[in-house]
Amino acid sequence: MQESESELVLLVEDDPGISELILEALSQLRLETATAATGRQGLEWLKSQTPSLVILDYSLPDMNGFQFLSDARSLNIHIPSFIVATGVGDERTAVELMKNGARDYLVKDSNFLDILPISVKRVLAWSKTERTLQKAQTELNRMALVVEQAADSIMITDLAGRIEYVNPAFEKVTGYTKAEAIGQKPRFLRSGKHDSGFYATMWESISSGRTWTGRFINKRKDGTLFHEDATIFAIQDQDGKILQYAAVKKDITQEVEIQEQLRQAHKMEAVGLLAGGVAHDLNNLLTPILGYGEMLLGDPSLAPPHHHDVEQVVNAGKKARDLVRQLMAFGRKQVLEMCVIDLNSIITDFTKLLRRTLREDIRIVLNLSTRSCHVRADRSQMEQVLMNLLVNAQDAMPQGGKLSIETDTVELDEQYTATHLGAIPGPYVVLTVGDSGCGMEKETLSRIFEPFYTTKTLGKGTGLGLATVYGIVKQHGGNITVYSEPGQGTSFRIYLPELLEPETAAGMKTASETLPTGNETILVSEDDPSVRQLTSSMLHRLGYRVYSEETPDGCLRVLNELQRPIDLLLTDVVMPYMNGKELHALLAGKIPNLKVLYMSGHTTHVIAERGVLEEGMFFIQKPFTLKALSEKIREVLDHKKTNP
């Protein structure tokens, strides 16, 4: 019902004369009126309309006032306010009617028509006030529901800071119940991460009536820390007097953790790019060192003392090469030989070797899944991951302890991947390596995958072991997490995409003791003089006719001067004048079906990202040995052109 200057009044009166007098007496109030001569007529009218007031004659032809009210309740008819008028006053009847909701009980005496307008005016005013209060109460109840059901924590305190109210979200976030929180000051949530000046600034703001916004690092009941964005303000009356303080706080712990993961990922990516660039330059330097050293060792005329010296040079070069490979693994720049493997089989075979390698006071416990754990991976890289994790675990247990290796299969859902950067939903094989060692502080945990970061004493480690693990896992499309507390040991958990329908692994090539040779003509294009000269020397030793050039123009000149066709182009990929793919296209215009082998200190991963190489093209990674080069050359030359 809409409220307006004219309110609707129903008069139920059987005497037409009295009805007319009543309506005339009420005319001064500017009311909208309706009449009914019987109780039944009045009830029927009330079924379709709701008046502000009913003036009810107690004695009607078909019923009395009590019967009228009883029938109205039976019919679910709402009568907001009513006044009873009667010809004979009865105090007991008046009391009973007032108990049943009557706002007034008037006797139709000589003063009735004078008193009635006053009573009607008063009752309508009461009704209006009551409706206003009901509306306010409804709104208050609605707001209470909003506060109770809000996703954000809401807390109200008195002027001294003692908690008077907390909503269910507060209980859910903090772990404290209302009963535990009410009456206390919020300092039981403090984590120790903020100094006294932080809280002093907040109190200075809100006690002066200003709104304070900021971020808390608080502590839950279980001792874990959580982050909150908070808005705290004073509740004031119309005169500006502060009555209470209210805080609305949003738990942003998950967002903060995601941001930290993203920051860490960006940092690791930047370091990885740097590592990859350094590795490329080192590969170019190591190529002639290892190549010439290997050829010298194969020279029968080399005297024994010199043979030993060269062996030391080659061994040092190999160690440097392995270090470079670790850098490339961290930067996810390794060349991977992917095949279908069962992780359980890898672990079973590898731990047989490790039992002889690890100290006797290290007890290895295997708990492998009864299901096959098939993944697409590089077998040697998976063995590297195991080796690095197990050696790391051994180092964490100087007095001995338990080293556990577990596998399982899980389905990662969107709830998990939402809080783990880089993870995508799907089936995964999980490898868990745990130890009962000394554990790690939070600061150490945040840096363990950084290259060259180590807690070991000088000379005890390179700081590349876990960085290598991180890079290999990421390059395999997986994720790695670590859980550790001081004195509680450490657990690494690796997630690798599971192959639900494993393909048949490709057959392994049989190694040959002798170096493959040939007599074909090979054109070498390489801008680095030392690498170009070494590669040419290696190819000459293998029996090939070799021509080498630094630039595309030089290659074209050789092509024009030669009386025989070129069988193979061996070219660096990234060169200053023209990349290797462009050079091959240029020369293939003159020599149809020209075969090509690409070489680089970068890897196929980097080169593919630059759009230089495509899948299926032949590639050899620098630094390469004479054996590796000889086998790769024959693989390319003997490759059937029907499968380009």
Summary of the structure (lengths in Angstrom):
residues: 644
radius of gyration: 44.6
end to end distance: 84.9
largest distance: 147.2
contacts: 1908
relative contact order: 0.06
helix: 43%
strand: 22%
